[in-house]
Amino acid sequence: MMRKRLFLALGLASTLGVWSPVHAAPISREALERQLLDTCIYRQFAVKDVRRASMVEDCRCASRTAMKGVEGSSFDQPRSGGLTAQQDQALKAAIAACFKG
């Protein structure tokens, strides 16, 4: 009986997509650059001493700089809709380079 329930649970989980791949459909280069820009603005808005007048331009710089380090025309996007660890590291480095104070 317990074995039957386990197989039913596994079948239901696979049907509902619980064990689907970690990555959703790939996104384009332009979409990734926009996502990097949005993430930068969201993060930097929470920083206390960021100059709001130049924040958007500095984030544009950061998203362009982060994109220079990636190759290809399509990229993986986590199911969460966020950034992969590699994309996040590239953005953090680019923010450090573009936000000079």
N, C-alpha and C positions, 0 to 999 in steps of 0.2 A: 504494500500500500504506500509506504513512504517513498519507495523507488518510483512508483507511478507519479506521485506528486512532484518529485524532483524533475522528472522528464517533462511533465506538463509546465512546470515553472520555467525550465530552460527553453522550452519551445515558445512559450509566451514572451519571454524576455527577448529572444532573438527576433521574433515577429514584430515586437514593438520598437526594436532598434536600440535596446539598452546596451548591447555589445557591438554597436556599430563602430566604424573606424573613428579614431581620435580626431581626424581632420575632416572638415566639411569640404565642399567644393572649392577649388582654387579661386583666388581673386586676381584681378589684373594688376599690372604695375601702377596704373593711375589710382585704382581703388586702395591699394596698400599705401601709397603716398598720402592719400587723403585720410586714411585711418591713422597714420603716424602723426599727421598734423592735428587731427582731432584729439588724439591721446595726449600729445604734447600740451595743447591748450588746456585740456582738462587738468592735467597734472600741475602745470605751472600756475594756474589760477589759484590753486590751493597753497602755493608757496607764499610766505608772508611778504618778503621784500622784493618781489618781482615788479619791475616797472610795467604797469598795465598798458601804457601808451605804445610800447615797443614789443609787447609780448607776442602778438600775432606775427609780426615780421620775424622775430627771433624763432618762433615755432616753424615758420615757413623755411627758414634757414636750416633748422634742425631736421625737418622731414626730408628736404632735398639732400642734406649731408648724409643722413641715414640711408637714403636710397642709393647713394653712390657706392656703397659697400655691398649691395646685393645685385645679383645677376639674374637674368631671365625675364620672361614676360608674364609669368603667372606664379603665384605663391600660395603656400598652404595657409589656411586660416583655421585656428582652433574652433571647435564647436561653440565655445563660449563667445566667439566673435571678437575676442581680444587679440593680442599679439603673441607670437611664439616667443620662446625664450631668446632665441637669436635675434629676432626683430626688436625685442624689448632692450636687449643689450646695445644694439646699434643705435636705438633712439636715445638711450641714456648717455652714450658717448657723444652723440651729436648735440644733445641739449647742453652738455658741459662745454662743448666747443662754441656754440652759438650764443649762449647766455653769458656774456662776459661782465655783466654787472652794470 
